[in-house]
């Protein structure tokens, strides 16, 4: 299965899972007031420090900075 996924997508299952987690984390950071540690748990990364590292590597900024720059404002 892992080989088929890699052949089809050019990425590992782990990379795809990480991308999905980061996408969902970005949504939660924009749309909710959950603490960053709770967002980490919601996307399946219980270790706050590891979550921050993964998020920063994928997005180029910390989750808190992303939230500050991308928070949805009520209409």
C-alpha positions as CSV (number, residue, x, y, z in Angstrom):
1,X,0.0,0.0,0.0
2,X,2.8,2.4,0.9
3,X,4.6,1.8,-2.3
4,X,1.4,2.3,-4.3
5,X,0.7,5.6,-2.6
6,X,4.2,6.8,-3.2
7,X,4.1,5.8,-6.8
8,X,0.7,7.5,-7.3
9,X,1.4,10.7,-5.4
10,X,5.2,11.0,-5.2
11,X,4.9,11.3,-1.4
12,X,5.0,8.9,1.5
13,X,1.9,8.1,3.6
14,X,3.5,10.1,6.4
15,X,4.0,13.1,4.3
16,X,0.4,13.0,3.1
17,X,-0.8,12.6,6.7
18,X,1.3,15.6,7.9
19,X,-0.1,17.7,5.1
20,X,-3.6,16.8,6.1
21,X,-2.9,17.6,9.7
22,X,-1.4,21.0,8.9
23,X,-4.3,21.9,6.6
24,X,-6.8,21.1,9.4
25,X,-4.6,23.0,12.0
26,X,-4.6,26.0,9.7
27,X,-8.4,25.9,9.5
28,X,-8.8,25.5,13.3
29,X,-6.4,28.4,13.9
30,X,-8.3,30.6,11.5
31,X,-11.8,29.7,12.6
32,X,-11.7,28.8,16.3
33,X,-10.4,30.3,19.5
34,X,-9.0,27.0,20.6
35,X,-5.5,27.2,22.3
36,X,-2.7,26.1,20.0
37,X,-2.1,23.1,22.3
38,X,-5.8,22.0,21.8
39,X,-5.4,22.5,18.0
40,X,-2.4,20.2,18.2
41,X,-4.4,17.5,19.9
42,X,-7.3,17.9,17.6
43,X,-5.1,17.1,14.6
44,X,-3.5,14.1,16.3
45,X,-0.2,15.6,17.6
46,X,-0.3,15.6,21.4
47,X,3.2,17.0,21.9
48,X,2.9,20.8,21.6
49,X,6.6,21.3,20.8
50,X,6.5,18.7,18.0
51,X,3.4,20.2,16.6
52,X,5.0,23.6,16.5
53,X,8.1,22.2,14.8
54,X,6.0,20.4,12.1
55,X,3.8,23.4,11.6
56,X,6.7,25.8,11.2
57,X,8.5,23.5,8.8
58,X,5.3,23.3,6.6
59,X,4.1,26.8,6.8
60,X,7.2,28.9,7.6
61,X,5.9,30.4,10.8
62,X,4.6,29.3,14.2
63,X,1.0,28.4,14.8
64,X,0.5,31.5,16.9
65,X,1.9,33.9,14.3
66,X,-0.2,32.2,11.6
67,X,-3.3,32.7,13.7
68,X,-2.5,36.4,14.3
69,X,-2.0,37.0,10.6
70,X,-4.9,34.9,9.3
71,X,-7.7,35.0,11.9
72,X,-11.2,35.2,10.3
73,X,-13.0,38.3,11.3
74,X,-16.8,38.4,11.8
75,X,-18.6,40.2,8.9
